Amino acid sequence: MITVWHNPRCSKSRDGIKYLDEKGIEYEIRKYLDNPPSIDEIKSVLQKMNLKARDIVRTKESVYKELNLKEADEESLIEAMSRYPKLIERPIVINGDKAVVARPQTKIDEIL
């Protein structure tokens, strides 16, 4: 089953959901702001994407600046993303052992 870490207030996240709907693909939504991923879940998703935390952190969020995360190491970034999930880029679409940040939404095709 495909899982989407989704923020309904984000147009890019809504675009990803719309893309899946248009393709007729079933998925499960995880409103990750309401149900933040654990440190282990973030590490797992990063591994599935073959990315580092810095690749998916939202640097323009005020909490990024408040916590002075510019020089933070990998573990500190992952901890911050778990504690403050709005730091996580969206939407993240997970399919088994693969995942992508669906920006643009056509990146979803890479994991189908």
N, C-alpha and C positions, 0 to 999 in steps of 0.2 A: 504494500500500500504506500502510495506517495503521501508524504507529510509536507505541509507548507507552514513555515514559521511566518505568520501573517500579522500585519498591523492594519486593521481596516481603515485607519485614518490616512494611510499612505497611498498615493495614487499608483506608485510603482508596484506596490504589493497587490493592490486591486487589479492592476493590469495582469499580473501573473496568474491570479485566480481566474480572470476572464479568459486568458489564453488556454488554461487547462479546461475550462468549461467549453470553449469553442472546439477543442479537440476531442471532447467527450471522454476525458480522462477522469477517473475517480480519484479522489484525494481526501485527506483528512486535514482540517485546519487546526493549527495550534496558535492561539493568540498569545504569543510569547511574552508580551508585556504583562499579561494577566497571570501567565504560567511560565515564569522565567526558566530557561534551561540551566541545568546544573553545570558545574565546571567540567565534569566528565562528558556530558552531552555536547558541550561546546568543543571540547578536544576531539571527540568522535567526529563531529561534523567537519571540523577543520581538516582532519585526516582524510575524510571522504572527498574533500575538495582539493586536497593537496595544497593547502594555503596556510599561512601564518595568521595569528590573531590580528596583526596590524593590517592585513589585507581586507578584513571585514569590519573594522571598527569605524564608527561614524565620528570623524574628527571634528565636525562642526557642532556637535552637541555641546551644550553648556557644561554638562557634567564632565566631559572630556577635559575641558580647560580647567574646571574647578579642581579636579583630581590630579592635574598636572601629569597627564598620561603620555605626553609627547615623547619622553625618554623612558617610559615604562618597559620592562622586559615582558616576554611572552606570558609568563605565569600571572604577572600583575594585570595585564590586559584581559586575560581570560577571566580572572577573578572579578574584575570590574564589570565585564560584560554580563556575568552571571548575576551580579548584584544590581546592576543598572542596565537592564536589557535593551533600553532604547539606544545603547551604544552599538548594538548589532545591526549591520546592514541588512536590508530587507528587499524583497522576500528571499528566504532561503528555502529551496525546494529539495527534499531528500527522497531518494528512491533507492532503497536497499543500501548497497555499499557505495553509492554515488550521491553527490549533492552539488548544487550550484547556487550562487547568488543570481537570481533571475533578473538581471539588469543588463540588457533588455530581456523581456520575457521570452524571446526566442532561444535564450540560453538553456531553457528547460529541455529543448530537443536533445541536448548533449547527454542527458541522463535517462531518456526514455528507452 
